[in-house]
Structures are given as structure tokens and as C-alpha cells.
Amino acid sequence: MDIRALRCFQMVAREANFTRAAEKLLLAQPAVSMSIKRLEEQLSLQLFHRTERRITLTDEGERLLLHADKILQAVTDAELEMQELTGLSRGQVRIGIPSMLGSYYLPELLMGFRHSYPDIQLSVVEGGTTHIRKLIEQGELDIGIVVDDGKPDELEKTHLLQEEILVCVSPDHPLAQQSSVSYTQFLNEELVLFKEGFFHRQVTEQLAKQYRIPPKIAFETNLIPLIQSVVRHGFAISALLRPAIDDARDLVGLPFEQPILFDLSIAWRQQSYLSRANQAFVDYLLKHPTTSNR
């Protein structure tokens, strides 16, 4: 099975479009179409449903994509390892970081790492844990910082820090006078939350399901200053990490009656080759703990 044909197949499957796939592969569209056709003939299988409006994978195509992702990632890992054995390291770290962590915990560490390793290119992607996990599994990120829920997956993880989610309210909100907030009190308030895919949003949705109280989501945004502003003006309350609350200076952070703690871990794909640059970054994070876990 030709590696180039598998690359074409993988890109067409991801883009669901031959023209966009060809552009990303820097190939002519007819060449990509011919490569897919030859692959189908070789396998005696139809890999795509082709209609005038869209392209979708057949059941056989879905199965092949699972293998193609693993095969192509293994090839990439092998190429990188061989390059590093000859001293040709690309010196690149592609890391995914949750928004609040990237804003309040890691800037100094990222700059410190860059100062210590000036020849290593550092590329940071911010996003929710679900999105970061997906990008790591697809090989689009090398490592990421994710919430470790203890469930088995295809990621190797090393514990980084533990954090607590606090209820965030304005000083004149009735809840501000309490020492803690119950889950039902929180769910019965107007809420401003991160969009779907972020851990803080998932926690709220899990509580809503558990207590059978539909959450009153007044605003959805991943912009922390906007969340702070909405809470400050009394339009809604939220749930944030302590640094995001303290940063606003005029907001109040209250623990839940039953504290919500979560573990953050550094993660990468299991059984994958961790380049020298990525290993150096992981080691640097573990040797230089954030303010939160000192």
C-alpha cells in the first residue's frame, strides 16, 4: 500500500473535498483523484460515497482511516527519530493549552523555556480539553495539557497540577455573602459559560444532568475579560479558576459546598516517539511548577 496514496486518502477524508485536500497537499486535484482511484482498485473497495454536493466515507473507508492515521503517524515518528539521530532535529514543540491555563499559569514558563532553548520553535494552540485531545490523537499537536478524568484513552499522561473551580459573582450579588454555594443554587442562576468542549462547561452540564436542572445559559464565550464583565455588571454568574477571578480584582470567588477539583496533566500519544524538543519541554514544565502547585 503506497504511503502517498494513504496521505491523499487521509486528507480527502478530513476535508471531505478533493479540491481542498489537493491544496493542502500541494498537489493538482486530478492527481489526488487518480491516487484515490488507484487505491480503491488496489483494495477492490469503494472508500468514498461521491455525490454532487458532498463526499463521505463508506464503512470500508472509515475502517481504513483508522489504520491510515496510525500508519502515517508512525512514518512521521520514524522520520523524526532518524533525523534526530543524525543531529537534524527540527526543534519544534506544538502544544495545546486550555485558555485559562494559558492566560494565567504558563506565560512565564513559556517565556522561560524559550529563553533556555532559543533554537526550539514553540507553537501554542489554545482550546478546550476535548479539542486538544483530538488534535494530539490526530498528530496535529505533539503534546497538550488536558484534564485527566481517569478514563482510559490513547494518551500518555504525567500529572502537572490540581486546581479547584470557584463560583464567580459580583460583590453585590446575594450569593457573595455566603461562604460556599450549593450546586442547585449555582444551576438556578443565570450563567455565563465557556462554549462546548471546555471542561468548565462540561462540569456544569454534568451537574445539570445529575440534578435535573436545565442550566440557564445567558451568555457563551471563551473570552475571559467578557466573562468577567458580564459577571461584574450582574447579568450572570460563572465558574472560573482563582487566577481569573483575582485578575478582575473586583469579583468574588466562592467554593462549591462540595469542592470541584480537577487534575491537569501533560499528555501525548501513547507509543509515539517524543522528540528531543518535546521531551525538553515536558521536563522543563515538571521542573518548574506553576504558582498554583508550589
C-alpha positions in Angstrom: 0.0 0.0 0.0 1.6 3.3 -1.1 2.2 5.9 1.6 1.5 8.8 -0.8 -1.9 7.2 -1.6 -2.7 6.9 2.1 -1.8 10.6 2.7 -4.1 11.6 -0.1 -6.9 9.3 1.3 -6.4 10.7 4.8 -6.6 14.4 3.6 -9.6 13.8 1.4 -11.3 12.1 4.4 -10.6 15.0 6.7 -11.5 17.8 4.2 -14.5 15.9 2.7 -13.4 17.6 -0.5 -10.9 16.7 -3.3 -10.0 20.3 -4.2 -9.3 21.4 -0.6 -7.3 18.2 0.0 -5.2 18.8 -3.1 -4.5 22.4 -1.9 -3.3 21.3 1.5 -1.2 18.5 -0.1 0.2 21.0 -2.6 -0.9 18.7 -5.5 -3.1 19.0 -8.5 -6.7 17.9 -7.9 -6.6 15.3 -10.7 -3.5 13.7 -9.2 -5.3 13.3 -5.8 -8.4 11.9 -7.6 -6.2 9.4 -9.5 -4.4 8.4 -6.4 -7.7 7.6 -4.6 -9.0 5.7 -7.6 -5.9 3.5 -7.8 -6.1 2.8 -4.0 -9.7 1.7 -4.4 -8.8 -0.5 -7.3 -5.9 -2.0 -5.4 -8.1 -2.8 -2.4 -11.2 -3.7 -4.6 -13.2 -1.5 -2.3 -15.1 1.8 -2.6 -13.7 4.2 0.0 -16.0 7.3 -0.6 -19.6 8.0 -1.3 -19.5 10.6 -4.1 -22.4 12.9 -4.7 -22.7 16.3 -6.4 -22.8 18.1 -3.1 -20.6 16.1 -0.7 -18.1 13.4 -0.2 -18.4 11.0 2.7 -16.6 7.8 3.8 -18.1 4.4 3.2 -17.9 1.9 6.1 -14.8 0.5 4.5 -13.3 3.9 4.2 -14.0 4.6 7.9 -12.1 1.4 8.8 -9.2 2.2 6.5 -8.9 5.8 8.0 -8.3 4.3 11.5 -5.3 2.4 10.1 -4.1 5.2 7.9 -3.9 7.6 10.8 -1.8 5.2 12.8 0.4 4.2 9.8 1.1 7.8 8.7 1.8 8.9 12.3 4.2 6.0 12.7 6.0 7.1 9.5 6.3 10.7 10.8 7.6 9.5 14.1 10.2 7.3 12.4 11.3 10.1 10.1 11.7 12.5 13.0 13.7 10.0 15.1 16.0 9.2 12.2 16.6 12.9 11.7 17.5 13.4 15.3 19.9 10.6 15.3 21.8 12.5 12.6 21.6 15.7 14.5 18.9 17.2 12.2 16.2 17.8 14.9 13.5 20.2 13.7 13.5 21.7 17.1 9.7 22.3 17.2 7.2 22.0 20.0 3.5 22.1 19.2 1.5 22.3 22.4 -2.2 22.7 23.2 -3.1 24.6 26.3 -6.6 25.4 27.9 -7.4 29.1 27.7 -7.3 30.0 31.4 -4.2 28.0 31.9 -2.5 29.7 29.0 -3.6 33.1 30.3 -2.7 32.9 33.9 -0.3 30.0 34.7 2.0 29.4 31.7 3.2 32.7 30.1 6.2 32.9 32.4 7.1 29.2 31.9 6.7 29.5 28.1 9.0 32.5 28.0 11.4 30.8 30.4 11.6 27.8 28.1 12.1 29.9 25.1 15.0 31.7 26.8 16.5 28.4 27.8 16.1 26.8 24.4 16.3 29.7 21.9 16.7 27.3 18.9 13.4 25.5 19.5 10.3 26.8 17.8 7.4 26.9 20.2 3.8 26.9 18.7 0.9 27.2 21.1 -2.7 26.4 20.4 -5.4 27.4 22.9 -8.6 25.4 23.1 -10.8 23.1 25.2 -9.6 19.8 26.6 -11.8 17.9 24.1 -10.3 19.8 21.1 -6.7 19.4 22.4 -7.1 15.7 22.9 -8.4 15.3 19.3 -5.5 17.3 17.8 -3.0 15.2 19.7 -4.6 11.9 18.6 -4.6 13.2 15.0 -0.9 14.1 15.2 -1.6 17.8 14.7 -0.2 18.6 18.2 2.8 16.9 19.8 1.8 17.4 23.4 -1.0 19.1 25.3 -2.2 20.0 28.8 -5.5 18.2 29.4 -7.9 17.5 32.2 -7.2 13.9 33.4 -10.6 12.4 34.1 -9.1 9.0 34.8 -10.7 7.3 31.8 -8.6 5.2 29.6 -7.7 6.7 26.2 -4.8 6.7 23.7 -2.8 9.4 25.6 0.2 9.0 27.9 -0.2 11.5 30.8 2.0 12.9 33.5 0.4 14.9 36.4 1.1 18.6 36.3 -1.2 20.3 38.9 -4.5 20.2 40.6 -7.0 23.1 40.6 -10.4 24.0 42.0 -13.3 25.6 40.2 -14.9 28.5 42.1 -18.2 30.2 41.6 -17.6 33.8 40.4 -20.1 36.5 41.4 -20.1 40.3 41.7 -19.7 41.8 45.2 -23.3 42.9 45.4 -24.8 39.5 44.3 -26.8 37.8 47.0 -24.5 34.7 46.9 -21.5 36.9 47.6 -22.4 36.9 51.3 -22.2 33.1 51.6 -19.2 31.0 52.5 -20.0 28.5 49.8 -22.5 27.7 47.1 -24.5 24.6 46.5 -24.8 23.0 43.1 -28.6 23.7 42.9 -28.0 27.4 43.8 -25.5 27.7 41.0 -27.7 26.0 38.4 -30.7 28.2 39.3 -28.8 31.4 38.4 -28.2 33.0 35.0 -24.9 31.7 33.8 -22.1 32.9 31.5 -20.1 29.9 30.4 -17.3 28.8 28.1 -18.5 27.1 24.9 -18.9 23.4 24.5 -15.8 21.3 24.6 -14.3 23.2 27.6 -14.0 21.4 30.9 -15.8 24.1 32.9 -18.8 23.8 30.6 -18.7 20.0 30.8 -18.8 20.2 34.6 -21.9 22.4 34.5 -23.6 20.1 32.0 -22.8 17.1 34.2 -24.2 18.8 37.3 -27.4 19.8 35.4 -27.9 16.2 34.3 -27.3 14.9 37.8 -29.7 17.3 39.5 -32.1 17.5 36.6 -31.9 21.3 36.5 -31.6 22.7 32.9 -28.8 25.3 33.1 -29.8 28.9 32.4 -27.1 29.9 30.0 -27.4 33.6 29.3 -24.0 34.0 27.5 -21.5 31.7 25.8 -18.0 33.0 25.3 -14.3 31.9 25.6 -13.2 35.4 26.2 -12.3 35.7 29.9 -12.5 39.5 30.0 -16.0 39.3 28.6 -17.0 36.7 31.2 -15.6 39.0 33.9 -17.5 42.0 32.6 -20.8 40.1 32.4 -20.4 38.9 36.0 -19.3 42.4 37.1 -22.4 44.0 35.8 -24.7 41.4 37.4 -26.0 39.9 34.2 -24.9 36.4 35.2 -22.5 34.4 37.4 -19.8 31.9 36.3 -17.4 29.3 37.4 -13.7 30.1 37.0 -10.2 29.3 38.3 -8.9 31.5 41.2 -6.4 33.5 39.0 -9.1 34.5 36.5 -11.2 35.8 39.5 -8.3 37.6 41.2 -7.3 39.2 37.9 -10.6 41.1 37.8 -9.9 42.4 41.4 -13.5 43.4 42.0 -15.1 39.9 41.7 -15.8 37.3 44.4 -14.8 33.7 44.2 -16.7 31.2 46.3 -16.1 27.4 46.6 -18.9 24.9 46.0 -20.2 23.2 49.1 -18.7 20.0 47.6 -15.5 21.3 46.0 -14.9 20.6 42.4 -11.2 19.6 41.9 -9.6 18.5 38.6 -6.2 17.3 37.7 -4.3 18.7 34.8 -1.7 16.6 33.1 0.8 16.9 30.3 -0.3 14.4 27.6 1.0 12.9 24.3 0.1 10.0 22.2 0.8 6.5 23.6 3.7 4.6 22.0 4.7 7.6 19.9 8.2 9.0 19.6 8.6 12.1 21.8 11.2 14.2 20.1 14.1 15.8 21.9 12.5 19.2 21.7 9.2 17.9 23.1 11.0 15.9 25.9 12.9 19.0 26.8 9.6 21.0 27.1 8.0 18.3 29.2 11.0 18.1 31.5 11.0 21.9 31.8 7.4 22.1 32.9 7.9 19.4 35.5 11.0 21.0 36.9 9.4 24.5 37.0 6.0 24.1 38.7 3.4 26.7 38.3 2.5 29.1 41.1 -0.6 27.0 41.8 1.2 23.8 42.8 4.2 25.2 44.6 
